[in-house]
């Protein structure tokens, strides 16, 4: 595993981190920043979805890949995805956060070929849904071209 520089409570350190996708849930009161990675967190996922165009949302939310990953997290909730961003923004933060997390991961890893750092991906989620995050993130990583043995070509 490659070493990645991070800053924890203002102090620089290095850790071994997975290339392309790192999920970190630091202890409370410890602020961790990973400057070399694109950070995805519950604040920027909601802001990202708020700014998304309806045209883009319809294209993404009607696709089988997005629906499969989204439904894996909310398998028992039976959520009907709304047709517009305005309707999406009226739903629970968990729904908005998960939608944003899936889209932002794909955009960073596939379109921009950037490493991703997920800060507290379980925010807003019920424990039953939080348990499904890692398998979904592993699928996103695999779809972006990552394997356990070899990082994706850049």
N, C-alpha and C positions, 0 to 999 in steps of 0.2 A: 504494500500500500504506500502511496506517496505521502510525503510529509506536507502538511498545510500549515501555514502561519495563521494564527488567530490572536485576538486580543481579548483577554478575560479580565474584567475590572481594571482596564488600563494597562495590564501587563502583557507583553508579547510572549507567546509561546508557540511551540509547534506540536502538532498531533498527527498521528496516522489517520488519514481519512480516505474514504472511498472516492475514487475519481468520479466526476460527473454529478453525483448525488450524495449529499450528506444530510442526515436527519440528526438534529441535536436538541436535546431537551435538558438544558443546564439546570442546576439547582436554583431555587429561588434566591434572589439577591446577587446573582452572578450574571453580569452582562457579558455576553460573548459576541464578538464581531469577527467575521471572516472576510476580510477585504477582497480576496481574490475570487470569491464566489458571489453569484447573484443570490441575494437573500429573498426568500419567500416567507411571509409571516401573515398572521391573521389580520393585521392592519392593511397591508398592501394588497392582499387578495380582494378584500371588500372594495377598496378604492379602485382597483383594476376593473372589477366587474361593473362598478358604478359608471365608469367612463367608456365601457364597451359599447359599440354601436349595435342597434337592433339587428342589422343585416349580419354582422359577424356572429352575434349570439345565436340567431336562427341557424346559421350554417354549422356552428360548432355543436349546439345542443341537439340538433337533429341527426348528427352523425352517430353511427353505431359504436365507434370506439369510445367517444365521450360518454355515451349512454351506458355502455357496459361498465366502465370504470366508476361512474357516478352511482349507478345502481348497486355495485358491489359494496360501496360504503353505506348506502341507505337501503339495503336489500329488504328490510322489513317495514320501512316507512311508507312505501308506495307513494312517492312524490311525483306529481305530474310537473314536468319542467315547464315553466311559463314561456309564452311566445315572445315577450318583450323584456328588455332589461328593467324597465320600470316595474313590471310585475315581479320579476326576480327579486328586486330590492325590497319588496314588501314581505318576502319570506323570512324565515329564521336565519340568523347569522351563520349557523352551521351550514346551511344549504349554499349560501352565497360564498362562504369561505372555501368549501370543497370544490365548487365550480371554478373559482378563481385559482385554487391550488393546482388543479388538473391542467387548466389551460396555461397557466404561467410556467409550470414545469415543462410542458411540451414546447412552448415558445422558446424558453431559455436553452433547453437541452438539444432540441432538434433544429429549430430555425436559426438560433444564434450561436450554437455550439459552445455554450457556457456551462460551467460547473454551477450546481445549485446547492444552496444551504437552506434547509427548511428549519425555521425556528418554531418550536412548539406547534407542530401541525395538528395536534389534538384539540387546540383551542375551540371552544364553542360546541364540541362534540360530546354526545352521550358516550359513556365508556364502551357500550356495545359497538358504536360506530368507530370510536378511536382505535379499537383492536383491529379494524380492517384497513387502517391506513398503510401499514408497512407492506402488506401484500400488493396493494394498489400501486404504491410507489415503486416496488420491485418490477411490476409490469411496465410502468412508464419507463423505468431505466432500461429494461430489456428492449422495449420498442424504440428507444433512442439509440440502440446499438451497443449497449454495454453488456458485457458478460462478466462472470466472476473471475475469469482468467485474464482477460485482455480488455483494456479500455478501448472505447470506440475511437475510430480514426477521426482526426480533426482536420 
